[in-house]
């Protein structure tokens, strides 16, 4: 089906990214599942293929400009366009606040903070710059953020993660404003506290519940919002 919409989901070999890839494929998208771990990414795509879903794997290291360029070239050559970009790949670079008191900003290693920015902020920024031009003025970008990046509710600890997500929210606003006269919508989504490797097993939400807000933002109608921050489809404060 050559006219199927094409979606890219980063960091999609497990957790929220994997479930996002599944749900978008169920909605009829041709999904490019990306991950830096090649074997795990291919295995994840094969599982979804066995569910009769249109999902393929492409290796991507979001901190590598060369890797992002290769993905862009692949999409341009193989598909000719992109309709949805879900910037899901992310890390929690800080020591666990539940296990290690060194999560305080006073003790935070600057390299830890830099690592958070490289993956959680600069990776999505670079992907937007390279892949949005493939949307031909109509598409959806979802930056998977976190309530821990809200300035309105900013607390202590975990500066590597918090700062990178606050900056990702700013990246979202900048792109949204520069694209406001096009058919491209750029929004940030907090999936909530979800039971993933990052969220832990004490989290109240399943991956299916956490992904609902992501797929909502990825499939917005033409009169949907642009430049907002949402949780479960409802706006939240920056």
Secondary structure, 3 states (H helix, E strand, C coil): CCCCCEEEECCCCCHHHHHHHHHHHHCCCEEEEEECCHHHHHHHHHHHHCCCCCEEEEECCCCCHHHHHHHHHHHHHHCCCCCEEEECCCCCCCCCCCCCHHHCCCCCCHHHHHHHHHHHHHHHHHHHHHHHHHHCCEEEEEEEECHHHCHHHCCCCCHHHHHHHHHHHHHHHHHHHHCCCCEEEEEEEECCCECCCCCCCCCCECHHHHHHHHHHHHCCCCCCCCCCEEECCEECCC
